[in-house]
Amino acid sequence: MSCENPTTDTDALMPRRKKYDKSRTCVKCKENVGNIVVRHAVYCRACFVPLMTFRFRRSLEPFVNAKPDGPRRTALKPLGHLTIGFSGGLGSSVLLNLIHRCYVSPDPALLNQDGGKDHPSKDPVWRKVFVCYVETCDAIPGTKDRTEEIRNLVQGLNGVEFIPLRIQDAFDISWWRKISPKNLPFIPTDASVQSPSSALQAYLGSLPTSTALATTVGMLTRVLLQYTAFQTGSSHLVLGTSLTSLAVSLISSISQGGGFHVKEEAQEEWFPYPVAFAQGQVKSVRIIRPLRDVSTKECAVWAWWARLDVIGREQWEWPGTKPGLGRLTKDFIRGLEKDYPSTVSAIVRTCAKLAPKGETSGRCMLCERPAQAGVQEWKARIAIRSWKEPAHSNTPPSVASADALAPYLCYVCHTTLTSRGTRALPSLFASISTGHTPAVPTWTSSRVTQLHSAAAAQDSFLDVETDEPVVVSRRKMGQEELRQALNGFILED
Amino acid sequence: MPPRNCALCDKARAIVKRPKTGQQICKDCFFHVFETEVHNTITEAQLFKPGDRVAIGASGGKDSTVLAYVMKALNDRYQYGLELFLLSIDEGITGYRDDSLETVKRNQQQYDMPLKILSYDELYGWTMDAIVSQVGKKNNCTFCGVFRRQALDRGAAMLNVDHIVTGHNADDIAETVLMNIMRGDIARLGRCTSICTQGEDTIKRSKPFKYAYEKEIVMYAYFKKLDYFSTECIYSPDAYRGHARVFLKDLEAARPSAIIDIIHSGEAFEIKEEVKATQKIQQTCKRCGYMSSNELCKACSLLEGLERGVPQAAITDRARKKLASEGGASENLRTIPYFQRPGALPPTAIVP
């Protein structure tokens, strides 16, 4: 409908602007010659360091106490430990450095010295700090295993504990049993007979697009970190997402239908067992991105001046596949940021003014984020895929059917699994047979087990938001069955 | 590869791969799904009621040509009971709008609908050619967009219609969502995915092609052999929209569902209540009576700038200050006629 034609007119793209607006002198001290241009403003090195530290702390400290208390600094008393999600990339390296220098081993160069070194404000905020790394090399052929490099780096820092994970842990029953204190039931899917690595590769091999691959690896990594943070008793999980990365992830998520998750992309409060959480039996994990006000460029300058050893992380690209939405968005935003640095912060600030609209139908079984109600009906109405009338029923579909998970997925996950590209993906993992339905991650299997149990029992009631299999069965139990159920509690005659 | 049967009817040979679903389907099923989806959009949003007088914003391009055809077809098939009109705006772009208006006049004959053409020259005393000669290619889309929106409302008021439908398609809406996020236009972001917009004092305006892919509209026009004009505007495009459009096309190439996914995102969020409270309240322009968020509506501000030789006055702060320093507008400044709501005016003469 619009009349513009950017492809034929070079004026279609915005004209390049000057890198800095006024002078080369630092805008803060107004004395030194500037060393870095941050969104058209010039800063010298001496002023940049406190500026960066201030932005980092401003994005983290108001959310350390259980009840967020605004920007003022009161005593920081978190309810648990801290887990740092570490990827080896620039953002997480800077984050680790800042956390360590501000809260683990306070650096006088960064912190105010008021009150002396024994002042209570100098006490460590978190009793334990964990650094969790998820190795993705088994999901992306041809990439390097960096676990040892990262282990060496983390072990060089005092006061932090290293937790290495592998992405296939998402399909590993033994990991799930270790992580799940309530020992939730586990469905004996193919994952239990395959190795976790094969299960992961079968799952990835069944995805339709390169977008789906990258989104899935990101989602699995995030959920693994969340469960690990929970298992370690952490009240906070911090991620090294910079302003630029946040703008990329917001636009990428919106491009994949994740408008309902705009809030979660920036910050979220997550708990594995909703009912137990509501009853106060478990604590939540607050996921925070303390570098959300700091651009990639500022992170790079910080890393350079602090002489940080940035190990780097692999690109999530698969041989023979075209770039997915995430990669395209990243290239687009990076291009914009170079010439128009304000656009990146405009994206983040705009999204911070948005709230999810409509009702929630529970939590997505795959990504563990809120699922919007009515997604399947919306999709059916917008694009007709069959002349048959969709069946309307209050009973959930059988878990054996192909569409079994659909009602329990959010829009993004459903689209990730079903939306096809213009061309099929090449075979990614040659050793994996494609004859059977691939397994799903362990946390999803656990929920599926609940569905199975509920569907199998007569007069049963199903609630996907429960922590235990909610099967209110009215059948009479046999004596022996009762005895087995009470095993350990009945003393021998 | 042997010919495949249609994924929907499984009888006829598939001849198109639907951009929206990736399904291979036959021509008849394509027509049927396309029209049914538009019908679903109309009925789900309860856009019309029997007896409504509806103006179709017709530019002569593919979207509005297909819209006129489909609206007529659905009105007959499902007995909406609508009285349909064609409403065209002549921006005064030589070599671009002249030709497309000829297409609209042919559509009028083909679809047997009354047509009203309203020109910028008639309404504002300026053609786009004259505006571009003053402001240059940069920012001229601001003038065109603001003037067109108001011209459509005024044309609709002259036709005494209740409702304007426009050919905005899914690609346009997805592009607008991205653009509004990137430039931080929270007010527009909040309303750009609404299928129907209506201010307190304006005519209802809706987009029945909200979920229709641009590619499918072209496909529909091609198979139906519809007569449309397909040249892009000769003046420079809105730079920001250009960025969003190029990006969206890349996303669509990687995963065609991206367009509908972005629209879904736009529908899945809303502006936070505390932010809404800070938005400007809608009022009436003191000069022309049109809806406005300031004392003067955007069209009157732009027109005043043009008339006083400071065309950037409504666009940049510097030019606005310059205009203010020159004092208020003179009494004999050319202005836009006062806006009258439909019903307040007798229906105007239309092209027979």
Interface residues (C-beta under 8 A of the other chain):
Chain A: M1 S2 C3 E4 N5 P6 T7 T8 D9 D11 A12 L13 M14 P15 T209 S210 T211 L250 I251 S253 I254 S255 Q256 G257 G258 G259 F260 V262 K322 P323 G324 L325 L328 T329 F332 L336 T343 A346 I347 R349 T350 C351 K353 L354 A355 P356 K357 G358 Q372 W378 R381 I382 A383 I384 R385 S386 W387 Y411 T415 S419 R420 G421 T422
Chain B: L8 C9 K20 T21 G22 Q23 V33 T36 E37 N40 E44 S59 G61 D63 S64 K137 K138 C141 C144 T166 G167 H168 N169 D172 E175 V177 L178 N180 I181 M182 R183 G184 D185 I186 L189 Y211 E232 C233 S236 P237 D238 A239 Y240 R241 G242 H243 R245 V246 F247 D250 L251 A253 A254 R255 P256 S257 A258 I260 D261 I262 H264 S265 G266 E267 A268 F269 E270 I271 K272 E273 V275
